[in-house]
Amino acid sequence: MKKNRPLSNRNPKTVPVLTQQVADSCGSVKGKYAVVLDGGKTTIYISDKSKEAEIIERYNQRKIKP
């Protein structure tokens, strides 16, 4: 099994590249689609636009439960 080395032990030229990749992926909505739920009160972001209708339907079904 390959051991993961901390960023400080890696080649210094690759450290900025790796940190930029992590920064781009953490909490980023770049490349995602907004789905507005509950009349604009809730907004979620999904990566697959084709699942928008399914997510809205599932959200509405969860809300109706007694």
PQR file of N, CA, C, O and H, with PARSE charges and radii, in Angstrom:
ATOM      1  N   MET A   1       0.837  -1.172   0.000 -0.4000 1.5000
ATOM      2  CA  MET A   1       0.000   0.000   0.000 -0.0000 2.0000
ATOM      3  C   MET A   1       0.887   1.241   0.000  0.5500 1.7000
ATOM      4  O   MET A   1       1.871   1.307   0.736 -0.5500 1.4000
ATOM      5  N   LYS A   2       0.538   2.212  -0.818 -0.4000 1.5000
ATOM      6  CA  LYS A   2       1.316   3.435  -0.936 -0.0000 2.0000
ATOM      7  C   LYS A   2       0.960   4.386   0.211  0.5500 1.7000
ATOM      8  O   LYS A   2      -0.214   4.614   0.503 -0.5500 1.4000
ATOM      9  H   LYS A   2      -0.262   2.158  -1.415  0.4000 1.0000
ATOM     10  N   LYS A   3       1.986   4.929   0.848 -0.4000 1.5000
ATOM     11  CA  LYS A   3       1.750   5.863   1.941 -0.0000 2.0000
ATOM     12  C   LYS A   3       1.499   7.256   1.379  0.5500 1.7000
ATOM     13  O   LYS A   3       2.128   7.673   0.406 -0.5500 1.4000
ATOM     14  H   LYS A   3       2.939   4.743   0.611  0.4000 1.0000
ATOM     15  N   ASN A   4       0.593   7.949   1.993 -0.4000 1.5000
ATOM     16  CA  ASN A   4       0.337   9.326   1.600 -0.0000 2.0000
ATOM     17  C   ASN A   4       1.308  10.242   2.325  0.5500 1.7000
ATOM     18  O   ASN A   4       1.407  10.224   3.552 -0.5500 1.4000
ATOM     19  H   ASN A   4       0.083   7.611   2.783  0.4000 1.0000
ATOM     20  N   ARG A   5       2.014  11.035   1.552 -0.4000 1.5000
ATOM     21  CA  ARG A   5       2.957  11.967   2.156 -0.0000 2.0000
ATOM     22  C   ARG A   5       2.275  13.314   2.345  0.5500 1.7000
ATOM     23  O   ARG A   5       1.449  13.709   1.522 -0.5500 1.4000
ATOM     24  H   ARG A   5       1.933  11.050   0.556  0.4000 1.0000
ATOM     25  N   PRO A   6       2.608  14.020   3.411 -0.5600 1.5000
ATOM     26  CA  PRO A   6       2.041  15.358   3.571  0.2800 2.0000
ATOM     27  C   PRO A   6       2.537  16.295   2.478  0.5500 1.7000
ATOM     28  O   PRO A   6       3.551  16.023   1.833 -0.5500 1.4000
ATOM     29  N   LEU A   7       1.830  17.387   2.272 -0.4000 1.5000
ATOM     30  CA  LEU A   7       2.203  18.324   1.222 -0.0000 2.0000
ATOM     31  C   LEU A   7       3.598  18.899   1.432  0.5500 1.7000
ATOM     32  O   LEU A   7       4.275  19.236   0.461 -0.5500 1.4000
ATOM     33  H   LEU A   7       1.007  17.607   2.795  0.4000 1.0000
ATOM     34  N   SER A   8       4.039  19.018   2.680 -0.4000 1.5000
ATOM     35  CA  SER A   8       5.338  19.610   2.954 -0.0000 2.0000
ATOM     36  C   SER A   8       6.489  18.756   2.435  0.5500 1.7000
ATOM     37  O   SER A   8       7.570  19.280   2.168 -0.5500 1.4000
ATOM     38  H   SER A   8       3.489  18.744   3.469  0.4000 1.0000
ATOM     39  N   ASN A   9       6.275  17.441   2.285 -0.4000 1.5000
ATOM     40  CA  ASN A   9       7.332  16.552   1.802 -0.0000 2.0000
ATOM     41  C   ASN A   9       7.328  16.395   0.290  0.5500 1.7000
ATOM     42  O   ASN A   9       8.221  15.742  -0.251 -0.5500 1.4000
ATOM     43  H   ASN A   9       5.397  17.015   2.502  0.4000 1.0000
ATOM     44  N   ARG A  10       6.387  16.953  -0.393 -0.4000 1.5000
ATOM     45  CA  ARG A  10       6.298  16.791  -1.846 -0.0000 2.0000
ATOM     46  C   ARG A  10       7.144  17.825  -2.557  0.5500 1.7000
ATOM     47  O   ARG A  10       7.681  18.752  -1.951 -0.5500 1.4000
ATOM     48  H   ARG A  10       5.662  17.483   0.046  0.4000 1.0000
ATOM     49  N   ASN A  11       7.241  17.644  -3.825 -0.4000 1.5000
ATOM     50  CA  ASN A  11       7.969  18.589  -4.651 -0.0000 2.0000
ATOM     51  C   ASN A  11       7.314  19.967  -4.520  0.5500 1.7000
ATOM     52  O   ASN A  11       6.109  20.092  -4.740 -0.5500 1.4000
ATOM     53  H   ASN A  11       6.804  16.891  -4.317  0.4000 1.0000
ATOM     54  N   PRO A  12       8.084  21.008  -4.164 -0.5600 1.5000
ATOM     55  CA  PRO A  12       7.483  22.322  -3.935  0.2800 2.0000
ATOM     56  C   PRO A  12       6.749  22.897  -5.142  0.5500 1.7000
ATOM     57  O   PRO A  12       5.876  23.750  -4.980 -0.5500 1.4000
ATOM     58  N   LYS A  13       7.086  22.446  -6.345 -0.4000 1.5000
ATOM     59  CA  LYS A  13       6.400  22.958  -7.527 -0.0000 2.0000
ATOM     60  C   LYS A  13       4.976  22.417  -7.633  0.5500 1.7000
ATOM     61  O   LYS A  13       4.114  23.070  -8.222 -0.5500 1.4000
ATOM     62  H   LYS A  13       7.795  21.753  -6.477  0.4000 1.0000
ATOM     63  N   THR A  14       4.717  21.247  -7.078 -0.4000 1.5000
ATOM     64  CA  THR A  14       3.388  20.657  -7.186 -0.0000 2.0000
ATOM     65  C   THR A  14       2.454  21.093  -6.069  0.5500 1.7000
ATOM     66  O   THR A  14       1.241  20.920  -6.186 -0.5500 1.4000
ATOM     67  H   THR A  14       5.417  20.717  -6.600  0.4000 1.0000
ATOM     68  N   VAL A  15       2.986  21.652  -4.990 -0.4000 1.5000
ATOM     69  CA  VAL A  15       2.147  22.049  -3.857 -0.0000 2.0000
ATOM     70  C   VAL A  15       1.093  23.078  -4.268  0.5500 1.7000
ATOM     71  O   VAL A  15      -0.074  22.879  -3.930 -0.5500 1.4000
ATOM     72  H   VAL A  15       3.971  21.793  -4.895  0.4000 1.0000
ATOM     73  N   PRO A  16       1.423  24.164  -4.976 -0.5600 1.5000
ATOM     74  CA  PRO A  16       0.376  25.108  -5.378  0.2800 2.0000
ATOM     75  C   PRO A  16      -0.675  24.484  -6.298  0.5500 1.7000
ATOM     76  O   PRO A  16      -1.849  24.851  -6.237 -0.5500 1.4000
ATOM     77  N   VAL A  17      -0.262  23.553  -7.142 -0.4000 1.5000
ATOM     78  CA  VAL A  17      -1.199  22.898  -8.047 -0.0000 2.0000
ATOM     79  C   VAL A  17      -2.184  22.056  -7.241  0.5500 1.7000
ATOM     80  O   VAL A  17      -3.387  22.088  -7.502 -0.5500 1.4000
ATOM     81  H   VAL A  17       0.692  23.255  -7.192  0.4000 1.0000
ATOM     82  N   LEU A  18      -1.686  21.310  -6.273 -0.4000 1.5000
ATOM     83  CA  LEU A  18      -2.554  20.467  -5.455 -0.0000 2.0000
ATOM     84  C   LEU A  18      -3.493  21.302  -4.595  0.5500 1.7000
ATOM     85  O   LEU A  18      -4.676  20.977  -4.487 -0.5500 1.4000
ATOM     86  H   LEU A  18      -0.709  21.284  -6.060  0.4000 1.0000
ATOM     87  N   THR A  19      -2.993  22.368  -3.984 -0.4000 1.5000
ATOM     88  CA  THR A  19      -3.854  23.179  -3.136 -0.0000 2.0000
ATOM     89  C   THR A  19      -4.924  23.882  -3.967  0.5500 1.7000
ATOM     90  O   THR A  19      -6.034  24.093  -3.478 -0.5500 1.4000
ATOM     91  H   THR A  19      -2.032  22.631  -4.072  0.4000 1.0000
ATOM     92  N   GLN A  20      -4.620  24.245  -5.196 -0.4000 1.5000
ATOM     93  CA  GLN A  20      -5.633  24.866  -6.052 -0.0000 2.0000
ATOM     94  C   GLN A  20      -6.727  23.871  -6.404  0.5500 1.7000
ATOM     95  O   GLN A  20      -7.901  24.239  -6.448 -0.5500 1.4000
ATOM     96  H   GLN A  20      -3.718  24.073  -5.593  0.4000 1.0000
ATOM     97  N   GLN A  21      -6.364  22.616  -6.657 -0.4000 1.5000
ATOM     98  CA  GLN A  21      -7.359  21.594  -6.970 -0.0000 2.0000
ATOM     99  C   GLN A  21      -8.280  21.362  -5.780  0.5500 1.7000
ATOM    100  O   GLN A  21      -9.489  21.206  -5.953 -0.5500 1.4000
ATOM    101  H   GLN A  21      -5.410  22.318  -6.622  0.4000 1.0000
ATOM    102  N   VAL A  22      -7.725  21.339  -4.585 -0.4000 1.5000
ATOM    103  CA  VAL A  22      -8.527  21.141  -3.385 -0.0000 2.0000
ATOM    104  C   VAL A  22      -9.442  22.339  -3.174  0.5500 1.7000
ATOM    105  O   VAL A  22     -10.616  22.170  -2.844 -0.5500 1.4000
ATOM    106  H   VAL A  22      -6.743  21.466  -4.445  0.4000 1.0000
ATOM    107  N   ALA A  23      -8.924  23.535  -3.357 -0.4000 1.5000
ATOM    108  CA  ALA A  23      -9.722  24.742  -3.170 -0.0000 2.0000
ATOM    109  C   ALA A  23     -10.858  24.819  -4.184  0.5500 1.7000
ATOM    110  O   ALA A  23     -11.950  25.288  -3.860 -0.5500 1.4000
ATOM    111  H   ALA A  23      -7.971  23.672  -3.624  0.4000 1.0000
ATOM    112  N   ASP A  24     -10.610  24.367  -5.390 -0.4000 1.5000
ATOM    113  CA  ASP A  24     -11.652  24.409  -6.414 -0.0000 2.0000
ATOM    114  C   ASP A  24     -12.775  23.423  -6.116  0.5500 1.7000
ATOM    115  O   ASP A  24     -13.929  23.690  -6.454 -0.5500 1.4000
ATOM    116  H   ASP A  24      -9.724  23.986  -5.653  0.4000 1.0000
ATOM    117  N   SER A  25     -12.467  22.302  -5.499 -0.4000 1.5000
ATOM    118  CA  SER A  25     -13.482  21.281  -5.299 -0.0000 2.0000
ATOM    119  C   SER A  25     -14.247  21.419  -3.987  0.5500 1.7000
ATOM    120  O   SER A  25     -15.369  20.920  -3.895 -0.5500 1.4000
ATOM    121  H   SER A  25     -11.530  22.085  -5.225  0.4000 1.0000
ATOM    122  N   CYS A  26     -13.705  22.059  -2.993 -0.4000 1.5000
ATOM    123  CA  CYS A  26     -14.352  22.157  -1.682 -0.0000 2.0000
ATOM    124  C   CYS A  26     -15.357  23.309  -1.654  0.5500 1.7000
ATOM    125  O   CYS A  26     -14.971  24.478  -1.665 -0.5500 1.4000
ATOM    126  H   CYS A  26     -12.794  22.464  -3.068  0.4000 1.0000
ATOM    127  N   GLY A  27     -16.619  22.977  -1.618 -0.4000 1.5000
ATOM    128  CA  GLY A  27     -17.656  23.986  -1.513 -0.0000 2.0000
ATOM    129  C   GLY A  27     -17.879  24.799  -2.766  0.5500 1.7000
ATOM    130  O   GLY A  27     -18.583  25.808  -2.729 -0.5500 1.4000
ATOM    131  H   GLY A  27     -16.932  22.027  -1.609  0.4000 1.0000
ATOM    132  N   SER A  28     -17.313  24.398  -3.839 -0.4000 1.5000
ATOM    133  CA  SER A  28     -17.451  25.151  -5.081 -0.0000 2.0000
ATOM    134  C   SER A  28     -18.735  24.753  -5.792  0.5500 1.7000
ATOM    135  O   SER A  28     -19.119  23.583  -5.787 -0.5500 1.4000
ATOM    136  H   SER A  28     -16.741  23.578  -3.870  0.4000 1.0000
ATOM    137  N   VAL A  29     -19.394  25.721  -6.400 -0.4000 1.5000
ATOM    138  CA  VAL A  29     -20.579  25.439  -7.194 -0.0000 2.0000
ATOM    139  C   VAL A  29     -20.274  25.570  -8.685  0.5500 1.7000
ATOM    140  O   VAL A  29     -21.181  25.583  -9.517 -0.5500 1.4000
ATOM    141  H   VAL A  29     -19.082  26.671  -6.405  0.4000 1.0000
ATOM    142  N   LYS A  30     -19.003  25.665  -9.006 -0.4000 1.5000
ATOM    143  CA  LYS A  30     -18.581  25.770 -10.397 -0.0000 2.0000
ATOM    144  C   LYS A  30     -18.919  24.469 -11.123  0.5500 1.7000
ATOM    145  O   LYS A  30     -18.544  23.388 -10.668 -0.5500 1.4000
ATOM    146  H   LYS A  30     -18.265  25.654  -8.331  0.4000 1.0000
ATOM    147  N   GLY A  31     -19.612  24.566 -12.225 -0.4000 1.5000
ATOM    148  CA  GLY A  31     -19.978  23.387 -12.990 -0.0000 2.0000
ATOM    149  C   GLY A  31     -21.182  22.658 -12.445  0.5500 1.7000
ATOM    150  O   GLY A  31     -21.464  21.541 -12.877 -0.5500 1.4000
ATOM    151  H   GLY A  31     -19.917  25.443 -12.595  0.4000 1.0000
ATOM    152  N   LYS A  32     -21.912  23.259 -11.496 -0.4000 1.5000
ATOM    153  CA  LYS A  32     -23.102  22.628 -10.932 -0.0000 2.0000
ATOM    154  C   LYS A  32     -24.322  23.460 -11.276  0.5500 1.7000
ATOM    155  O   LYS A  32     -24.206  24.634 -11.626 -0.5500 1.4000
ATOM    156  H   LYS A  32     -21.682  24.167 -11.145  0.4000 1.0000
ATOM    157  N   TYR A  33     -25.480  22.850 -11.177 -0.4000 1.5000
ATOM    158  CA  TYR A  33     -26.732  23.495 -11.526 -0.0000 2.0000
ATOM    159  C   TYR A  33     -27.560  23.748 -10.267  0.5500 1.7000
ATOM    160  O   TYR A  33     -27.647  22.889  -9.389 -0.5500 1.4000
ATOM    161  H   TYR A  33     -25.574  21.896 -10.893  0.4000 1.0000
ATOM    162  N   ALA A  34     -28.155  24.908 -10.189 -0.4000 1.5000
ATOM    163  CA  ALA A  34     -28.979  25.258  -9.037 -0.0000 2.0000
ATOM    164  C   ALA A  34     -30.378  24.676  -9.215  0.5500 1.7000
ATOM    165  O   ALA A  34     -30.963  24.743 -10.296 -0.5500 1.4000
ATOM    166  H   ALA A  34     -28.085  25.606 -10.902  0.4000 1.0000
ATOM    167  N   VAL A  35     -30.906  24.098  -8.120 -0.4000 1.5000
ATOM    168  CA  VAL A  35     -32.272  23.599  -8.097 -0.0000 2.0000
ATOM    169  C   VAL A  35     -32.976  24.345  -6.975  0.5500 1.7000
ATOM    170  O   VAL A  35     -32.585  24.250  -5.811 -0.5500 1.4000
ATOM    171  H   VAL A  35     -30.431  24.043  -7.242  0.4000 1.0000
ATOM    172  N   VAL A  36     -34.013  25.086  -7.332 -0.4000 1.5000
ATOM    173  CA  VAL A  36     -34.743  25.888  -6.355 -0.0000 2.0000
ATOM    174  C   VAL A  36     -35.915  25.069  -5.850  0.5500 1.7000
ATOM    175  O   VAL A  36     -36.734  24.586  -6.632 -0.5500 1.4000
ATOM    176  H   VAL A  36     -34.330  25.164  -8.277  0.4000 1.0000
ATOM    177  N   LEU A  37     -35.989  24.918  -4.533 -0.4000 1.5000
ATOM    178  CA  LEU A  37     -37.034  24.125  -3.896 -0.0000 2.0000
ATOM    179  C   LEU A  37     -37.839  24.997  -2.936  0.5500 1.7000
ATOM    180  O   LEU A  37     -37.371  26.048  -2.496 -0.5500 1.4000
ATOM    181  H   LEU A  37     -35.324  25.311  -3.898  0.4000 1.0000
ATOM    182  N   ASP A  38     -39.024  24.560  -2.624 -0.4000 1.5000
ATOM    183  CA  ASP A  38     -39.858  25.189  -1.604 -0.0000 2.0000
ATOM    184  C   ASP A  38     -40.125  26.657  -1.907  0.5500 1.7000
ATOM    185  O   ASP A  38     -40.054  27.504  -1.016 -0.5500 1.4000
ATOM    186  H   ASP A  38     -39.403  23.707  -2.981  0.4000 1.0000
ATOM    187  N   GLY A  39     -40.428  26.952  -3.150 -0.4000 1.5000
ATOM    188  CA  GLY A  39     -40.770  28.310  -3.541 -0.0000 2.0000
ATOM    189  C   GLY A  39     -39.637  29.313  -3.388  0.5500 1.7000
ATOM    190  O   GLY A  39     -39.895  30.497  -3.174 -0.5500 1.4000
ATOM    191  H   GLY A  39     -40.486  26.264  -3.874  0.4000 1.0000
ATOM    192  N   GLY A  40     -38.414  28.877  -3.488 -0.4000 1.5000
ATOM    193  CA  GLY A  40     -37.269  29.774  -3.399 -0.0000 2.0000
ATOM    194  C   GLY A  40     -36.627  29.835  -2.029  0.5500 1.7000
ATOM    195  O   GLY A  40     -35.634  30.539  -1.848 -0.5500 1.4000
ATOM    196  H   GLY A  40     -38.204  27.914  -3.661  0.4000 1.0000
ATOM    197  N   LYS A  41     -37.170  29.114  -1.060 -0.4000 1.5000
ATOM    198  CA  LYS A  41     -36.597  29.113   0.290 -0.0000 2.0000
ATOM    199  C   LYS A  41     -35.347  28.244   0.380  0.5500 1.7000
ATOM    200  O   LYS A  41     -34.457  28.506   1.189 -0.5500 1.4000
ATOM    201  H   LYS A  41     -37.977  28.543  -1.207  0.4000 1.0000
ATOM    202  N   THR A  42     -35.288  27.218  -0.450 -0.4000 1.5000
ATOM    203  CA  THR A  42     -34.173  26.280  -0.418 -0.0000 2.0000
ATOM    204  C   THR A  42     -33.559  26.169  -1.809  0.5500 1.7000
ATOM    205  O   THR A  42     -34.272  26.017  -2.801 -0.5500 1.4000
ATOM    206  H   THR A  42     -36.011  27.006  -1.107  0.4000 1.0000
ATOM    207  N   THR A  43     -32.248  26.247  -1.873 -0.4000 1.5000
ATOM    208  CA  THR A  43     -31.529  26.065  -3.132 -0.0000 2.0000
ATOM    209  C   THR A  43     -30.440  25.027  -2.914  0.5500 1.7000
ATOM    210  O   THR A  43     -29.653  25.125  -1.973 -0.5500 1.4000
ATOM    211  H   THR A  43     -31.669  26.371  -1.068  0.4000 1.0000
ATOM    212  N   ILE A  44     -30.404  24.038  -3.787 -0.4000 1.5000
ATOM    213  CA  ILE A  44     -29.337  23.047  -3.733 -0.0000 2.0000
ATOM    214  C   ILE A  44     -28.649  23.036  -5.084  0.5500 1.7000
ATOM    215  O   ILE A  44     -29.216  23.485  -6.081 -0.5500 1.4000
ATOM    216  H   ILE A  44     -31.043  23.958  -4.551  0.4000 1.0000
ATOM    217  N   TYR A  45     -27.442  22.527  -5.118 -0.4000 1.5000
ATOM    218  CA  TYR A  45     -26.660  22.469  -6.347 -0.0000 2.0000
ATOM    219  C   TYR A  45     -26.360  21.023  -6.677  0.5500 1.7000
ATOM    220  O   TYR A  45     -25.908  20.261  -5.823 -0.5500 1.4000
ATOM    221  H   TYR A  45     -26.983  22.161  -4.309  0.4000 1.0000
ATOM    222  N   ILE A  46     -26.618  20.644  -7.938 -0.4000 1.5000
ATOM    223  CA  ILE A  46     -26.391  19.274  -8.375 -0.0000 2.0000
ATOM    224  C   ILE A  46     -25.473  19.288  -9.595  0.5500 1.7000
ATOM    225  O   ILE A  46     -25.388  20.283 -10.314 -0.5500 1.4000
ATOM    226  H   ILE A  46     -26.986  21.264  -8.632  0.4000 1.0000
ATOM    227  N   SER A  47     -24.793  18.175  -9.813 -0.4000 1.5000
ATOM    228  CA  SER A  47     -23.866  18.103 -10.937 -0.0000 2.0000
ATOM    229  C   SER A  47     -24.524  17.548 -12.193  0.5500 1.7000
ATOM    230  O   SER A  47     -23.987  17.707 -13.289 -0.5500 1.4000
ATOM    231  H   SER A  47     -24.862  17.366  -9.228  0.4000 1.0000
ATOM    232  N   ASP A  48     -25.690  16.892 -12.052 -0.4000 1.5000
ATOM    233  CA  ASP A  48     -26.359  16.284 -13.198 -0.0000 2.0000
ATOM    234  C   ASP A  48     -27.714  16.955 -13.413  0.5500 1.7000
ATOM    235  O   ASP A  48     -28.656  16.721 -12.656 -0.5500 1.4000
ATOM    236  H   ASP A  48     -26.127  16.763 -11.162  0.4000 1.0000
ATOM    237  N   LYS A  49     -27.806  17.778 -14.435 -0.4000 1.5000
ATOM    238  CA  LYS A  49     -29.027  18.547 -14.718 -0.0000 2.0000
ATOM    239  C   LYS A  49     -30.216  17.643 -15.003  0.5500 1.7000
ATOM    240  O   LYS A  49     -31.355  18.037 -14.754 -0.5500 1.4000
ATOM    241  H   LYS A  49     -27.041  17.969 -15.050  0.4000 1.0000
ATOM    242  N   SER A  50     -29.981  16.435 -15.520 -0.4000 1.5000
ATOM    243  CA  SER A  50     -31.077  15.538 -15.877 -0.0000 2.0000
ATOM    244  C   SER A  50     -31.826  14.999 -14.656  0.5500 1.7000
ATOM    245  O   SER A  50     -32.930  14.474 -14.798 -0.5500 1.4000
ATOM    246  H   SER A  50     -29.055  16.115 -15.722  0.4000 1.0000
ATOM    247  N   LYS A  51     -31.249  15.119 -13.469 -0.4000 1.5000
ATOM    248  CA  LYS A  51     -31.898  14.615 -12.250 -0.0000 2.0000
ATOM    249  C   LYS A  51     -32.686  15.696 -11.512  0.5500 1.7000
ATOM    250  O   LYS A  51     -33.165  15.463 -10.402 -0.5500 1.4000
ATOM    251  H   LYS A  51     -30.352  15.545 -13.353  0.4000 1.0000
ATOM    252  N   GLU A  52     -32.821  16.864 -12.114 -0.4000 1.5000
ATOM    253  CA  GLU A  52     -33.486  17.980 -11.445 -0.0000 2.0000
ATOM    254  C   GLU A  52     -34.937  17.651 -11.092  0.5500 1.7000
ATOM    255  O   GLU A  52     -35.360  17.902  -9.964 -0.5500 1.4000
ATOM    256  H   GLU A  52     -32.432  17.054 -13.016  0.4000 1.0000
ATOM    257  N   ALA A  53     -35.703  17.099 -12.023 -0.4000 1.5000
ATOM    258  CA  ALA A  53     -37.107  16.772 -11.776 -0.0000 2.0000
ATOM    259  C   ALA A  53     -37.241  15.715 -10.689  0.5500 1.7000
ATOM    260  O   ALA A  53     -38.137  15.794  -9.849 -0.5500 1.4000
ATOM    261  H   ALA A  53     -35.359  16.894 -12.940  0.4000 1.0000
ATOM    262  N   GLU A  54     -36.353  14.728 -10.703 -0.4000 1.5000
ATOM    263  CA  GLU A  54     -36.392  13.667  -9.695 -0.0000 2.0000
ATOM    264  C   GLU A  54     -36.136  14.233  -8.301  0.5500 1.7000
ATOM    265  O   GLU A  54     -36.803  13.840  -7.344 -0.5500 1.4000
ATOM    266  H   GLU A  54     -35.625  14.663 -11.385  0.4000 1.0000
ATOM    267  N   ILE A  55     -35.195  15.133  -8.178 -0.4000 1.5000
ATOM    268  CA  ILE A  55     -34.868  15.709  -6.879 -0.0000 2.0000
ATOM    269  C   ILE A  55     -36.012  16.569  -6.363  0.5500 1.7000
ATOM    270  O   ILE A  55     -36.321  16.533  -5.172 -0.5500 1.4000
ATOM    271  H   ILE A  55     -34.653  15.452  -8.955  0.4000 1.0000
ATOM    272  N   ILE A  56     -36.641  17.340  -7.237 -0.4000 1.5000
ATOM    273  CA  ILE A  56     -37.785  18.154  -6.825 -0.0000 2.0000
ATOM    274  C   ILE A  56     -38.924  17.267  -6.351  0.5500 1.7000
ATOM    275  O   ILE A  56     -39.567  17.567  -5.345 -0.5500 1.4000
ATOM    276  H   ILE A  56     -36.389  17.370  -8.205  0.4000 1.0000
ATOM    277  N   GLU A  57     -39.177  16.181  -7.063 -0.4000 1.5000
ATOM    278  CA  GLU A  57     -40.243  15.249  -6.677 -0.0000 2.0000
ATOM    279  C   GLU A  57     -39.950  14.604  -5.318  0.5500 1.7000
ATOM    280  O   GLU A  57     -40.833  14.524  -4.464 -0.5500 1.4000
ATOM    281  H   GLU A  57     -38.655  15.937  -7.880  0.4000 1.0000
ATOM    282  N   ARG A  58     -38.716  14.149  -5.120 -0.4000 1.5000
ATOM    283  CA  ARG A  58     -38.360  13.531  -3.838 -0.0000 2.0000
ATOM    284  C   ARG A  58     -38.473  14.524  -2.693  0.5500 1.7000
ATOM    285  O   ARG A  58     -38.916  14.163  -1.602 -0.5500 1.4000
ATOM    286  H   ARG A  58     -37.998  14.214  -5.814  0.4000 1.0000
ATOM    287  N   TYR A  59     -38.082  15.766  -2.924 -0.4000 1.5000
ATOM    288  CA  TYR A  59     -38.169  16.796  -1.888 -0.0000 2.0000
ATOM    289  C   TYR A  59     -39.624  17.052  -1.504  0.5500 1.7000
ATOM    290  O   TYR A  59     -39.950  17.171  -0.323 -0.5500 1.4000
ATOM    291  H   TYR A  59     -37.722  16.060  -3.809  0.4000 1.0000
ATOM    292  N   ASN A  60     -40.495  17.134  -2.509 -0.4000 1.5000
ATOM    293  CA  ASN A  60     -41.919  17.350  -2.221 -0.0000 2.0000
ATOM    294  C   ASN A  60     -42.547  16.173  -1.497  0.5500 1.7000
ATOM    295  O   ASN A  60     -43.414  16.377  -0.647 -0.5500 1.4000
ATOM    296  H   ASN A  60     -40.231  17.037  -3.468  0.4000 1.0000
ATOM    297  N   GLN A  61     -42.140  14.951  -1.803 -0.4000 1.5000
ATOM    298  CA  GLN A  61     -42.659  13.782  -1.103 -0.0000 2.0000
ATOM    299  C   GLN A  61     -42.221  13.760   0.355  0.5500 1.7000
ATOM    300  O   GLN A  61     -42.999  13.351   1.217 -0.5500 1.4000
ATOM    301  H   GLN A  61     -41.436  14.785  -2.493  0.4000 1.0000
ATOM    302  N   ARG A  62     -41.023  14.180   0.651 -0.4000 1.5000
ATOM    303  CA  ARG A  62     -40.541  14.218   2.037 -0.0000 2.0000
ATOM    304  C   ARG A  62     -41.309  15.251   2.846  0.5500 1.7000
ATOM    305  O   ARG A  62     -41.555  15.052   4.035 -0.5500 1.4000
ATOM    306  H   ARG A  62     -40.390  14.513  -0.049  0.4000 1.0000
ATOM    307  N   LYS A  63     -41.686  16.345   2.214 -0.4000 1.5000
ATOM    308  CA  LYS A  63     -42.388  17.417   2.893 -0.0000 2.0000
ATOM    309  C   LYS A  63     -43.806  17.044   3.291  0.5500 1.7000
ATOM    310  O   LYS A  63     -44.307  17.527   4.307 -0.5500 1.4000
ATOM    311  H   LYS A  63     -41.486  16.507   1.247  0.4000 1.0000
ATOM    312  N   ILE A  64     -44.465  16.190   2.508 -0.4000 1.5000
ATOM    313  CA  ILE A  64     -45.870  15.848   2.726 -0.0000 2.0000
ATOM    314  C   ILE A  64     -46.070  14.900   3.908  0.5500 1.7000
ATOM    315  O   ILE A  64     -47.162  14.873   4.474 -0.5500 1.4000
ATOM    316  H   ILE A  64     -44.058  15.797   1.683  0.4000 1.0000
ATOM    317  N   LYS A  65     -45.083  14.139   4.295 -0.4000 1.5000
ATOM    318  CA  LYS A  65     -45.228  13.150   5.357 -0.0000 2.0000
ATOM    319  C   LYS A  65     -45.833  13.771   6.607  0.5500 1.7000
ATOM    320  O   LYS A  65     -45.454  14.874   6.999 -0.5500 1.4000
ATOM    321  H   LYS A  65     -44.195  14.161   3.835  0.4000 1.0000
ATOM    322  N   PRO A  66     -46.791  13.056   7.246 -0.5600 1.5000
ATOM    323  CA  PRO A  66     -47.438  13.600   8.455  0.2800 2.0000
ATOM    324  C   PRO A  66     -46.559  13.603   9.664  0.5500 1.7000
ATOM    325  O   PRO A  66     -46.984  14.032  10.737 -0.5500 1.4000
TER
END
